[in-house]
Amino acid sequence: MPGCTVGATFAGRPPRLRAVYDAIMAHLQDLGPVHEDAVSVGVFLKRDRKLAEVRPRSRDVWLGLYLPRPVRHPRIAKVFAPAAPRVVHILLLREPADVDDQVRAWLTEAFLHASD
C-alpha cells in the first residue's frame, strides 16, 4: 500500500504496540535523522541503507535489526544470513519497556552501520 502512514500501519492494534514503535523512534531520533517508510505490513527505517523493520503483530512488535555481525543473545528470536555483511536479528517486543538499554545499544549499532 504505497503512501501508507505509520498511523495506518498500527491502526487496529493495541496502543502499547504503537508505544513500542514510538520508543524505538525516540532513541533513533536522538542519534540523528531516520527515514520512516510505512507500508501495510510495517515500517522500514532507513539512513543511507535500511537499519530496521518494525512490524506490528497481534500481541507484539517484530523488530528486525540489520547489524554488521551475528549476535547471539536470549532476546534474539532468530538470526538471518549470519555470514552476510548485514545480519538481520529478530526481536519480539511486547511493551515500551522492552526497548531497554540492550535494545537501544543494538539500535545504535544498526543506525551507525546503515550510514555511509
All heavy atoms as an XYZ file, in Angstrom:
916
protein
N       0.853     -1.172      0.000
C       0.000      0.000      0.000
C       0.902      1.239      0.000
O       1.311      1.692      1.061
C      -0.923     -0.099      1.226
C      -1.710      1.095      1.587
S      -3.158      0.658      2.565
C      -2.551      0.765      4.220
N       1.274      1.767     -1.158
C       2.156      2.930     -1.219
C       1.509      4.138     -0.552
O       0.300      4.288     -0.570
C       2.351      3.167     -2.715
C       1.767      1.996     -3.411
C       0.876      1.283     -2.446
N       2.334      4.982      0.033
C       1.811      6.183      0.666
C       1.136      5.915      1.987
O       0.402      6.746      2.490
N       1.374      4.762      2.559
C       0.826      4.401      3.859
C       1.458      5.300      4.926
O       2.531      5.864      4.720
C       1.133      2.922      4.123
S       0.303      2.217      5.548
N       0.804      5.431      6.059
C       1.357      6.198      7.171
C       1.665      5.259      8.333
O       1.142      4.141      8.398
C       0.368      7.265      7.663
O      -0.787      6.592      8.201
C      -0.055      8.205      6.532
N       2.485      5.724      9.244
C       2.769      4.935     10.436
C       1.473      4.682     11.201
O       1.211      3.576     11.664
C       3.824      5.640     11.320
C       3.971      4.938     12.658
C       5.156      5.724     10.593
N       0.630      5.705     11.286
C      -0.655      5.544     11.968
C      -1.505      4.460     11.345
O      -2.116      3.646     12.048
N      -1.540      4.418     10.019
C      -2.323      3.391      9.328
C      -1.733      2.002      9.557
O      -2.471      1.015      9.688
C      -2.402      3.697      7.830
N      -0.419      1.913      9.615
C       0.241      0.629      9.854
C      -0.160      0.067     11.217
O      -0.336     -1.137     11.367
C       1.768      0.783      9.769
O       2.114      1.223      8.455
C       2.489     -0.517     10.053
N      -0.319      0.940     12.206
C      -0.651      0.499     13.564
C      -2.141      0.556     13.871
O      -2.556      0.196     14.972
C       0.145      1.324     14.587
C       1.577      0.885     14.708
C       2.535      1.401     13.853
C       1.960     -0.051     15.647
C       3.863      0.991     13.933
C       3.281     -0.466     15.737
C       4.225      0.050     14.881
N      -2.954      0.984     12.915
C      -4.401      1.083     13.143
C      -4.975     -0.285     13.508
O      -4.601     -1.305     12.931
C      -5.091      1.629     11.895
N      -5.858     -0.297     14.489
C      -6.500     -1.535     14.901
C      -5.640     -2.410     15.797
O      -6.045     -3.508     16.178
N      -4.457     -1.953     16.133
C      -3.549     -2.709     17.015
C      -3.638     -2.128     18.427
O      -4.003     -0.966     18.600
C      -2.100     -2.590     16.522
C      -1.904     -2.955     15.085
C      -1.866     -4.444     14.909
N      -1.584     -4.764     13.511
C      -1.572     -5.978     13.046
N      -1.825     -6.998     13.830
N      -1.316     -6.196     11.768
N      -3.257     -2.903     19.434
C      -3.238     -2.356     20.794
C      -2.327     -1.131     20.875
O      -1.241     -1.123     20.282
C      -2.681     -3.513     21.641
C      -2.970     -4.747     20.841
C      -2.896     -4.319     19.398
N      -2.751     -0.091     21.599
C      -1.939      1.134     21.696
C      -0.518      0.882     22.205
O       0.411      1.593     21.828
C      -2.718      2.015     22.674
C      -4.126      1.514     22.596
C      -4.045      0.054     22.282
N      -0.314     -0.128     23.046
C       1.031     -0.403     23.561
C       1.996     -0.767     22.444
O       3.194     -0.513     22.553
C       1.005     -1.479     24.646
C       0.658     -2.836     24.160
C       0.576     -3.869     25.303
N      -0.070     -5.073     24.845
C       0.513     -6.011     24.111
N       1.775     -5.872     23.757
N      -0.147     -7.079     23.719
N       1.477     -1.331     21.332
C       2.368     -1.671     20.217
C       2.859     -0.414     19.523
O       4.023     -0.328     19.127
C       1.679     -2.632     19.252
C       1.246     -3.976     19.849
C       0.682     -4.879     18.763
C       2.383     -4.652     20.605
N       1.988      0.579     19.378
C       2.433      1.868     18.830
C       3.431      2.517     19.786
O       4.409      3.148     19.365
C       1.243      2.779     18.560
C       1.607      4.201     18.121
C       2.441      4.196     16.819
N       3.044      5.466     16.555
C       2.585      6.358     15.681
N       1.500      6.106     14.980
N       3.198      7.493     15.492
N       3.224      2.338     21.088
C       4.147      2.899     22.076
C       5.523      2.235     21.972
O       6.546      2.895     22.197
C       3.566      2.761     23.481
N       5.567      0.938     21.628
C       6.851      0.270     21.386
C       7.562      0.954     20.218
O       8.750      1.293     20.296
C       6.657     -1.241     21.107
C       7.949     -1.863     20.584
C       6.173     -1.968     22.352
N       6.817      1.172     19.129
C       7.391      1.849     17.954
C       7.900      3.247     18.334
O       9.007      3.644     17.954
C       6.346      1.950     16.837
C       6.848      2.695     15.643
C       7.661      2.073     14.708
C       6.542      4.043     15.458
C       8.156      2.761     13.603
C       7.027      4.739     14.361
C       7.825      4.099     13.438
O       8.315      4.781     12.361
N       7.095      3.983     19.097
C       7.490      5.335     19.491
C       8.768      5.316     20.338
O       9.608      6.211     20.214
C       6.349      6.024     20.243
C       5.162      6.330     19.331
O       5.319      6.321     18.090
O       4.061      6.570     19.878
N       8.930      4.295     21.189
C      10.146      4.176     21.996
C      11.354      3.900     21.107
O      12.443      4.456     21.329
C       9.980      3.075     23.043
N      11.177      3.066     20.095
C      12.251      2.798     19.129
C      12.645      4.097     18.422
O      13.823      4.452     18.336
C      11.809      1.729     18.110
C      11.681      0.361     18.795
C      12.764      1.668     16.915
C      10.946     -0.676     17.958
N      11.634      4.813     17.921
C      11.914      6.041     17.171
C      12.514      7.134     18.052
O      13.380      7.888     17.599
C      10.632      6.541     16.493
C      10.241      5.728     15.288
S      11.566      5.594     14.045
C      11.792      7.326     13.598
N      12.078      7.234     19.301
C      12.628      8.260     20.199
C      14.134      8.065     20.342
O      14.901      9.039     20.295
C      11.939      8.196     21.559
N      14.563      6.818     20.486
C      16.004      6.569     20.610
C      16.725      6.892     19.304
O      17.755      7.580     19.310
C      16.271      5.123     21.025
C      17.733      4.816     21.062
N      18.572      5.370     22.010
C      18.519      4.072     20.249
C      19.805      4.959     21.783
N      19.811      4.168     20.719
N      16.205      6.402     18.197
C      16.875      6.620     16.911
C      16.960      8.109     16.573
O      17.978      8.578     16.074
C      16.170      5.848     15.798
C      16.313      4.331     15.868
C      15.450      3.672     14.802
C      17.766      3.905     15.725
N      15.901      8.855     16.848
C      15.907     10.281     16.510
C      16.882     11.059     17.389
O      17.361     12.117     16.986
C      14.484     10.835     16.571
C      13.665     10.313     15.404
C      12.191     10.652     15.486
O      11.638     10.848     16.556
N      11.543     10.702     14.335
N      17.196     10.520     18.580
C      18.251     11.138     19.389
C      19.613     10.990     18.713
O      20.517     11.794     18.938
C      18.319     10.490     20.777
C      17.234     10.997     21.718
O      16.576     12.010     21.399
O      17.047     10.368     22.776
N      19.763      9.959     17.876
C      21.039      9.699     17.195
C      21.184     10.531     15.921
O      22.305     10.842     15.521
C      21.150      8.219     16.835
C      21.086      7.231     18.005
C      21.054      5.795     17.486
C      22.251      7.440     18.955
N      20.062     10.841     15.278
C      20.101     11.590     14.029
C      18.879     11.292     13.191
O      17.986     10.543     13.610
N      18.803     11.862     11.985
C      17.625     11.673     11.149
C      17.464     10.224     10.686
O      18.452      9.553     10.375
C      17.859     12.601      9.957
C      19.202     13.199     10.114
C      19.799     12.736     11.411
N      16.218      9.790     10.672
C      15.852      8.449     10.203
C      14.637      8.602      9.297
O      13.686      9.300      9.636
C      15.499      7.519     11.391
C      14.992      6.175     10.900
C      16.692      7.327     12.305
N      14.682      7.944      8.140
C      13.540      7.958      7.219
C      12.607      6.807      7.564
O      13.038      5.664      7.682
C      14.018      7.828      5.775
C      12.895      7.716      4.800
N      12.067      8.781      4.494
C      12.427      6.664      4.089
C      11.146      8.377      3.628
N      11.349      7.096      3.375
N      11.316      7.140      7.730
C      10.292      6.137      8.003
C       9.546      5.846      6.703
O       8.918      6.729      6.146
C       9.293      6.646      9.044
C       9.905      6.964     10.393
C       8.959      7.743     11.281
O       8.900      8.984     11.110
O       8.268      7.131     12.113
N       9.621      4.612      6.241
C       8.929      4.181      5.026
C       7.821      3.215      5.446
O       8.062      2.025      5.630
C       9.923      3.507      4.080
C       9.295      3.118      2.751
O       8.147      3.517      2.481
O       9.960      2.398      1.990
N       6.615      3.761      5.655
C       5.493      2.959      6.145
C       4.832      2.208      4.994
O       4.571      2.776      3.939
C       4.472      3.857      6.846
N       4.602      0.928      5.211
C       3.873      0.075      4.278
C       2.817     -0.663      5.101
O       2.789     -0.566      6.322
C       4.806     -0.911      3.540
C       5.804     -0.154      2.670
C       5.544     -1.812      4.510
N       1.953     -1.410      4.441
C       0.845     -2.027      5.170
C       1.311     -3.006      6.241
O       0.680     -3.127      7.287
C      -0.113     -2.710      4.201
O       0.569     -3.720      3.485
N       2.429     -3.697      6.018
C       2.874     -4.723      6.974
C       3.785     -4.182      8.064
O       4.048     -4.875      9.047
C       3.585     -5.895      6.263
C       2.638     -6.621      5.348
C       4.820     -5.414      5.527
N       4.277     -2.959      7.893
C       5.187     -2.423      8.897
C       5.828     -1.136      8.440
O       5.349     -0.468      7.523
N       6.921     -0.797      9.107
C       7.651      0.429      8.798
C       9.122      0.059      8.617
O       9.712     -0.588      9.480
C       7.508      1.474      9.919
C       8.207      2.775      9.525
C       6.037      1.734     10.246
N       9.688      0.463      7.470
C      11.109      0.276      7.217
C      11.817      1.555      7.666
O      11.422      2.653      7.273
C      11.381      0.016      5.740
C      10.651     -1.175      5.189
C      10.165     -1.153      3.896
C      10.430     -2.306      5.954
C       9.490     -2.245      3.363
C       9.752     -3.407      5.448
C       9.286     -3.377      4.141
N      12.842      1.399      8.476
C      13.600      2.542      8.976
C      14.937      2.574      8.261
O      15.647      1.565      8.215
C      13.792      2.412     10.492
C      12.488      2.283     11.292
C      12.787      2.087     12.774
C      11.599      3.490     11.068
N      15.272      3.749      7.708
C      16.444      3.851      6.837
C      17.292      5.069      7.168
O      16.776      6.103      7.584
C      16.000      3.961      5.373
C      15.161      2.799      4.896
C      14.634      3.050      3.492
C      13.748      1.911      3.039
N      13.096      2.202      1.765
N      18.590      4.916      6.916
C      19.532      6.021      6.811
C      19.980      5.993      5.349
O      19.152      6.119      4.465
C      20.698      5.809      7.785
C      20.294      5.778      9.219
C      20.411      7.086      9.919
N      21.770      7.631      9.869
C      22.027      8.928      9.814
N      21.056      9.796      9.800
N      23.249      9.369      9.769
N      21.256      5.744      5.089
C      21.679      5.510      3.707
C      21.204      4.132      3.258
O      20.935      3.901      2.085
C      23.204      5.616      3.585
C      23.693      7.014      3.934
O      23.107      7.985      3.421
O      24.652      7.135      4.721
N      21.133      3.209      4.203
C      20.611      1.857      3.969
C      19.568      1.557      5.039
O      19.492      2.250      6.060
C      21.749      0.821      4.065
C      22.752      0.879      2.941
C      23.910     -0.080      3.160
N      24.691      0.218      4.343
C      25.608      1.181      4.435
N      25.868      1.942      3.385
N      26.282      1.380      5.548
N      18.825      0.481      4.841
C      17.838      0.069      5.838
C      18.563     -0.347      7.116
O      19.545     -1.064      7.081
C      17.014     -1.104      5.293
C      15.802     -1.421      6.145
C      15.050     -2.665      5.716
C      14.686     -2.706      4.268
N      13.905     -3.927      3.940
N      18.052      0.131      8.254
C      18.639     -0.253      9.529
C      17.719     -1.138     10.346
O      18.173     -1.904     11.195
C      19.082      0.970     10.335
C      18.005      1.932     10.828
C      17.690      1.674     12.284
C      18.519      3.359     10.682
N      16.406     -1.065     10.077
C      15.475     -1.891     10.843
C      14.133     -1.978     10.120
O      13.798     -1.122      9.300
C      15.268     -1.318     12.244
N      13.390     -3.015     10.461
C      11.994     -3.166     10.061
C      11.188     -3.352     11.334
O      11.602     -4.097     12.226
C      11.796     -4.391      9.171
C      12.511     -4.313      7.847
C      12.272     -5.550      6.996
O      11.258     -6.259      7.201
O      13.119     -5.811      6.125
N      10.064     -2.654     11.415
C       9.177     -2.761     12.576
C       7.823     -3.229     12.052
O       7.215     -2.555     11.221
C       9.037     -1.403     13.297
C       8.152     -1.536     14.521
C      10.405     -0.845     13.667
N       7.378     -4.392     12.531
C       6.125     -4.972     12.049
C       5.208     -5.275     13.226
O       5.507     -6.167     14.021
C       6.399     -6.246     11.267
C       7.226     -6.000     10.014
C       7.557     -7.295      9.308
N       8.414     -7.050      8.177
C       8.067     -7.280      6.909
N       6.887     -7.774      6.627
N       8.911     -7.025      5.935
N       4.093     -4.538     13.361
C       3.167     -4.859     14.441
C       2.454     -6.182     14.156
O       2.080     -6.459     13.024
C       2.178     -3.692     14.428
C       2.248     -3.139     13.047
C       3.638     -3.412     12.548
N       2.334     -6.996     15.199
C       1.595     -8.247     15.088
C       0.468     -8.204     16.126
O       0.250     -7.166     16.748
C       2.541     -9.429     15.307
C       3.713     -9.392     14.324
C       4.623    -10.574     14.343
N       4.888    -11.137     15.644
C       5.358    -12.374     15.841
N       5.627    -13.148     14.822
N       5.599    -12.825     17.060
N      -0.232     -9.278     16.329
C      -1.390     -9.215     17.229
C      -0.997     -8.953     18.682
O      -1.683     -8.213     19.386
C      -2.228    -10.479     17.124
O      -1.440    -11.605     17.423
N       0.121     -9.543     19.151
C       0.483     -9.397     20.563
C       1.847     -8.767     20.795
O       2.230     -8.527     21.934
C       0.444    -10.757     21.257
C      -0.967    -11.313     21.371
C      -1.015    -12.501     22.295
N      -0.233    -13.624     21.785
C      -0.744    -14.649     21.112
N      -2.025    -14.704     20.868
N       0.038    -15.621     20.701
N       2.595     -8.519     19.719
C       3.923     -7.954     19.899
C       4.338     -7.202     18.641
O       3.604     -7.153     17.659
C       4.954     -9.035     20.258
C       5.051    -10.150     19.218
O       4.719     -9.915     18.034
O       5.456    -11.278     19.584
N       5.514     -6.604     18.734
C       6.133     -5.923     17.596
C       7.352     -6.737     17.193
O       8.221     -7.042     18.014
C       6.536     -4.478     17.958
C       7.366     -3.860     16.847
C       5.311     -3.633     18.247
N       7.394     -7.121     15.926
C       8.508     -7.849     15.327
C       9.509     -6.790     14.886
O       9.199     -5.963     14.029
C       7.942     -8.632     14.155
C       8.816     -9.517     13.358
C       8.880    -10.877     13.445
C       9.680     -9.162     12.264
N       9.741    -11.366     12.491
C      10.239    -10.335     11.755
C      10.039     -7.950     11.678
C      11.139    -10.347     10.696
C      10.936     -7.945     10.631
C      11.473     -9.141     10.144
N      10.689     -6.780     15.512
C      11.732     -5.820     15.164
C      12.856     -6.573     14.486
O      13.460     -7.474     15.087
C      12.252     -5.110     16.422
C      13.473     -4.201     16.225
C      13.172     -3.044     15.284
C      13.976     -3.698     17.577
N      13.122     -6.243     13.231
C      14.249     -6.795     12.505
C      15.360     -5.772     12.453
O      15.182     -4.704     11.869
N      16.482     -6.067     13.082
C      17.624     -5.152     13.133
C      18.721     -5.624     12.195
O      19.097     -6.797     12.224
C      18.199     -5.107     14.551
C      17.449     -4.288     15.576
C      18.099     -4.469     16.942
C      17.438     -2.828     15.188
N      19.250     -4.723     11.404
C      20.350     -5.011     10.475
C      21.660     -4.629     11.156
O      21.970     -3.448     11.289
C      20.165     -4.225      9.181
C      19.018     -4.712      8.346
C      17.703     -4.487      8.717
C      19.253     -5.414      7.165
C      16.644     -4.952      7.948
C      18.202     -5.888      6.385
C      16.905     -5.650      6.793
O      15.861     -6.112      6.025
N      22.397     -5.645     11.596
C      23.654     -5.411     12.304
C      24.832     -5.903     11.458
O      24.658     -6.764     10.596
C      23.634     -6.133     13.658
C      22.553     -5.658     14.635
C      22.553     -6.532     15.887
C      22.733     -4.201     14.994
N      26.052     -5.405     11.736
C      27.211     -5.799     10.933
C      27.791     -7.158     11.321
O      28.728     -7.628     10.694
C      28.221     -4.682     11.217
C      27.852     -4.184     12.567
C      26.354     -4.322     12.657
N      27.229     -7.796     12.351
C      27.790     -9.045     12.856
C      26.673     -9.895     13.443
O      25.635     -9.367     13.844
C      28.807     -8.735     13.958
C      28.130     -8.037     15.126
C      29.086     -7.424     16.136
N      28.322     -6.639     17.119
C      27.805     -7.134     18.225
N      27.933     -8.411     18.521
N      27.135     -6.353     19.051
N      26.855    -11.194     13.515
C      25.857    -12.022     14.191
C      25.938    -11.841     15.706
O      27.032    -11.761     16.259
C      26.219    -13.451     13.783
C      27.611    -13.395     13.283
C      27.911    -11.980     12.882
N      24.796    -11.728     16.345
C      24.722    -11.579     17.796
C      23.920    -12.753     18.339
O      22.815    -13.027     17.851
C      24.045    -10.247     18.189
C      23.844    -10.166     19.693
C      24.844     -9.062     17.678
N      24.461    -13.419     19.310
C      23.743    -14.498     19.997
C      23.324    -13.969     21.365
O      24.169    -13.556     22.160
C      24.646    -15.725     20.172
C      25.197    -16.244     18.887
C      24.176    -17.033     18.089
N      24.758    -17.483     16.835
C      24.150    -17.362     15.678
N      22.962    -16.838     15.585
N      24.738    -17.796     14.580
N      22.039    -13.944     21.613
C      21.510    -13.424     22.867
C      20.137    -14.043     23.075
O      19.400    -14.225     22.098
C      21.423    -11.890     22.783
C      21.143    -11.235     24.086
N      19.882    -11.181     24.628
C      21.966    -10.608     24.969
C      19.939    -10.534     25.789
N      21.193    -10.176     26.018
N      19.763    -14.341     24.321
C      18.454    -14.958     24.563
C      17.272    -14.137     24.055
O      16.219    -14.699     23.728
C      18.399    -15.105     26.090
C      19.808    -15.018     26.561
C      20.567    -14.228     25.534
N      17.415    -12.828     23.948
C      16.297    -11.984     23.487
C      16.123    -12.005     21.972
O      15.108    -11.553     21.470
C      16.502    -10.552     23.973
C      16.390    -10.485     25.495
C      16.481     -9.105     26.011
N      15.373     -8.279     25.568
C      15.340     -6.966     25.770
N      16.328     -6.364     26.381
N      14.305     -6.265     25.351
N      17.129    -12.473     21.265
C      17.048    -12.514     19.805
C      16.389    -13.823     19.396
O      16.899    -14.909     19.663
C      18.436    -12.331     19.173
C      18.943    -10.919     19.505
C      18.386    -12.577     17.668
C      20.342    -10.629     19.060
N      15.213    -13.700     18.766
C      14.405    -14.871     18.422
C      14.969    -15.626     17.224
O      14.835    -16.849     17.131
C      12.963    -14.452     18.156
N      15.580    -14.896     16.282
C      16.075    -15.523     15.060
C      17.153    -14.642     14.448
O      17.125    -13.424     14.595
C      14.918    -15.719     14.080
C      15.246    -16.586     12.905
C      13.976    -17.070     12.227
C      14.370    -18.143     11.250
N      13.299    -18.934     10.778
N      18.095    -15.285     13.740
C      19.153    -14.571     13.021
C      19.146    -15.065     11.582
O      19.144    -16.271     11.341
C      20.537    -14.812     13.660
C      21.630    -14.120     12.859
C      20.556    -14.357     15.116
N      19.089    -14.129     10.624
C      19.107    -14.459      9.199
C      20.449    -14.068      8.599
O      20.987    -13.017      8.931
C      18.001    -13.717      8.439
C      16.616    -14.121      8.812
C      15.850    -13.308      9.640
C      16.063    -15.309      8.364
C      14.566    -13.675      9.990
C      14.772    -15.678      8.709
C      14.032    -14.859      9.524
N      20.955    -14.891      7.688
C      22.185    -14.610      6.922
C      23.369    -14.314      7.831
O      23.999    -13.269      7.714
C      21.953    -13.465      5.934
N      23.698    -15.228      8.759
C      24.789    -14.920      9.679
C      26.148    -14.757      9.021
O      27.064    -14.275      9.650
C      24.788    -16.107     10.655
C      24.015    -17.172      9.980
C      23.080    -16.511      9.004
N      26.311    -15.118      7.749
C      27.597    -14.934      7.077
C      27.636    -13.674      6.211
O      28.672    -13.317      5.690
C      27.908    -16.158      6.212
N      26.522    -13.026      6.046
C      26.450    -11.849      5.179
C      27.022    -10.621      5.884
O      27.139    -10.601      7.106
C      24.996    -11.588      4.779
N      27.353     -9.563      5.106
C      27.870     -8.346      5.750
C      26.808     -7.646      6.602
O      27.128     -6.902      7.499
C      28.316     -7.461      4.599
C      27.886     -8.114      3.349
C      27.397     -9.495      3.663
N      25.533     -7.890      6.309
C      24.447     -7.310      7.117
C      23.599     -8.471      7.615
O      23.000     -9.192      6.843
C      23.630     -6.327      6.294
C      24.497     -5.171      5.821
C      23.738     -4.194      4.966
N      22.774     -3.480      5.771
C      21.581     -3.100      5.320
N      21.193     -3.385      4.122
N      20.762     -2.441      6.112
N      23.556     -8.636      8.910
C      22.893     -9.767      9.527
C      21.601     -9.277     10.184
O      21.621     -8.328     10.974
C      23.811    -10.422     10.586
C      23.164    -11.676     11.149
C      25.180    -10.734      9.982
N      20.487     -9.910      9.842
C      19.185     -9.499     10.379
C      18.910    -10.288     11.659
O      18.976    -11.520     11.669
C      18.058     -9.730      9.358
C      16.726     -9.240      9.924
C      18.375     -9.033      8.044
N      18.586     -9.551     12.703
C      18.271    -10.127     14.012
C      16.819     -9.794     14.348
O      16.429     -8.625     14.271
C      19.185     -9.546     15.090
C      20.630     -9.828     14.839
N      21.363     -9.169     13.878
C      21.463    -10.714     15.405
C      22.592     -9.642     13.880
N      22.690    -10.581     14.801
N      16.056    -10.785     14.752
C      14.640    -10.590     15.055
C      14.438    -10.561     16.564
O      14.837    -11.487     17.272
C      13.775    -11.710     14.433
C      14.066    -11.857     12.942
C      12.295    -11.447     14.726
C      13.911    -10.606     12.121
N      13.791     -9.498     17.030
C      13.380     -9.385     18.424
C      11.864     -9.233     18.457
O      11.280     -8.604     17.561
C      14.007     -8.156     19.095
C      15.506     -8.224     19.325
C      16.239     -7.515     18.214
C      15.839     -7.618     20.658
N      11.238     -9.774     19.485
C       9.796     -9.657     19.679
C       9.571     -8.809     20.922
O       9.919     -9.208     22.033
C       9.162    -11.042     19.808
C       9.451    -11.976     18.631
C       8.880    -13.360     18.888
C       8.924    -11.399     17.331
N       9.009     -7.620     20.718
C       8.842     -6.644     21.797
C       7.360     -6.485     22.114
O       6.560     -6.226     21.222
C       9.458     -5.309     21.377
C      10.910     -5.376     20.877
C      11.356     -4.020     20.351
C      11.839     -5.870     21.972
N       7.012     -6.624     23.380
C       5.601     -6.576     23.780
C       5.193     -5.249     24.432
O       4.027     -4.879     24.390
C       5.289     -7.726     24.726
C       5.465     -9.089     24.075
C       5.181    -10.217     25.050
N       3.825    -10.208     25.533
C       2.828    -10.920     25.009
N       3.055    -11.698     23.977
N       1.623    -10.838     25.514
N       6.129     -4.582     25.068
C       5.842     -3.362     25.834
C       6.920     -2.322     25.542
O       8.051     -2.692     25.236
C       5.855     -3.660     27.343
C       4.887     -4.726     27.814
C       3.444     -4.257     27.785
O       3.218     -3.023     27.774
O       2.542     -5.110     27.757
N       6.590     -1.019     25.711
C       7.622      0.010     25.510
C       8.856     -0.214     26.388
O       9.980      0.061     25.963
C       6.906      1.311     25.873
C       5.461      1.017     25.683
C       5.282     -0.445     25.989
N       8.683     -0.758     27.584
C       9.818     -1.011     28.477
C      10.776     -2.051     27.905
O      11.937     -2.130     28.337
C       9.318     -1.454     29.852
N      10.325     -2.840     26.931
C      11.212     -3.803     26.280
C      12.300     -3.104     25.464
O      13.310     -3.716     25.128
C      10.425     -4.750     25.366
C       9.539     -5.716     26.144
O       9.735     -5.877     27.374
O       8.637     -6.304     25.521
N      12.091     -1.836     25.122
C      13.111     -1.053     24.419
C      14.032     -0.477     25.499
O      13.993      0.694     25.840
C      12.471      0.041     23.533
C      13.545      0.773     22.729
C      11.430     -0.560     22.604
N      14.846     -1.369     26.062
C      15.707     -1.045     27.194
C      17.129     -0.741     26.705
O      17.372     -0.583     25.509
C      15.679     -2.194     28.199
C      16.148     -3.520     27.599
O      16.632     -3.542     26.446
O      16.019     -4.550     28.300
N      18.061     -0.665     27.647
C      19.445     -0.304     27.290
C      20.036     -1.272     26.266
O      20.756     -0.848     25.359
C      20.332     -0.261     28.538
C      20.048      0.952     29.418
O      19.394      1.899     28.943
O      20.483      0.939     30.586
N      19.752     -2.572     26.407
C      20.304     -3.552     25.467
C      19.758     -3.331     24.062
O      20.511     -3.298     23.088
C      19.985     -4.974     25.931
C      20.509     -6.036     24.989
C      22.018     -6.032     24.873
O      22.703     -6.466     25.779
N      22.540     -5.537     23.772
N      18.437     -3.164     23.945
C      17.826     -2.945     22.623
C      18.296     -1.621     22.049
O      18.602     -1.526     20.859
C      16.288     -3.042     22.709
C      15.637     -2.644     21.393
C      15.871     -4.459     23.116
N      18.406     -0.592     22.892
C      18.906      0.702     22.400
C      20.341      0.590     21.903
O      20.705      1.217     20.912
C      18.758      1.777     23.487
C      17.311      2.225     23.675
C      17.198      3.454     24.554
N      17.587      3.195     25.933
C      16.768      2.771     26.886
N      15.495      2.545     26.616
N      17.221      2.579     28.117
N      21.165     -0.223     22.547
C      22.547     -0.420     22.078
C      22.547     -1.077     20.693
O      23.312     -0.664     19.806
C      23.337     -1.262     23.078
N      21.692     -2.077     20.488
C      21.608     -2.706     19.162
C      21.050     -1.733     18.129
O      21.508     -1.708     16.990
C      20.749     -3.966     19.226
C      21.394     -5.113     19.936
C      22.725     -5.443     19.967
C      20.741     -6.099     20.733
N      22.926     -6.566     20.719
C      21.733     -7.000     21.203
C      19.413     -6.331     21.098
C      21.432     -8.099     22.016
C      19.113     -7.418     21.903
C      20.120     -8.293     22.352
N      20.056     -0.920     18.518
C      19.527      0.095     17.600
C      20.630      1.073     17.197
O      20.740      1.458     16.031
C      18.355      0.848     18.241
C      17.032      0.110     18.327
C      16.094      0.808     19.300
C      16.384      0.008     16.943
N      21.450      1.478     18.156
C      22.557      2.403     17.865
C      23.534      1.761     16.889
O      23.962      2.398     15.914
C      23.274      2.805     19.165
O      22.336      3.484     20.015
C      24.466      3.714     18.884
N      23.862      0.503     17.103
C      24.779     -0.194     16.205
C      24.197     -0.280     14.792
O      24.893     -0.037     13.802
C      25.068     -1.594     16.754
C      26.130     -2.329     15.983
C      26.505     -3.673     16.593
O      25.966     -4.046     17.661
O      27.344     -4.355     15.969
N      22.895     -0.596     14.698
C      22.236     -0.664     13.392
C      22.234      0.709     12.712
O      22.475      0.816     11.506
C      20.815     -1.200     13.550
N      21.953      1.749     13.481
C      21.934      3.120     12.969
C      23.300      3.489     12.379
O      23.394      3.986     11.256
C      21.546      4.063     14.104
C      21.549      5.526     13.736
C      20.404      6.138     13.264
C      22.701      6.290     13.884
C      20.405      7.486     12.934
C      22.708      7.631     13.546
C      21.547      8.222     13.071
N      24.350      3.228     13.137
C      25.703      3.585     12.673
C      26.106      2.747     11.464
O      26.752      3.252     10.530
C      26.705      3.402     13.813
C      26.491      4.330     15.003
C      27.428      3.949     16.147
C      26.671      5.787     14.621
N      25.703      1.504     11.424
C      26.063      0.604     10.321
C      25.304      0.961      9.031
O      25.762      0.634      7.940
C      25.781     -0.848     10.717
C      26.252     -1.856      9.739
N      27.575     -1.965      9.360
C      25.585     -2.793      9.042
C      27.693     -2.934      8.476
N      26.507     -3.463      8.253
N      24.158      1.624      9.167
C      23.342      1.966      7.988
C      23.752      3.298      7.368
O      23.127      3.736      6.406
C      21.858      2.002      8.380
N      24.771      3.924      7.896
C      25.230      5.221      7.386
C      26.519      5.042      6.602
O      27.398      4.297      7.026
C      25.467      6.176      8.546
O      24.300      6.319      9.317
N      26.614      5.742      5.489
C      27.855      5.687      4.696
C      28.946      6.505      5.357
O      28.732      7.413      6.073
C      27.608      6.210      3.278
C      26.872      5.159      2.439
O      26.972      3.957      2.746
O      26.202      5.581      1.486
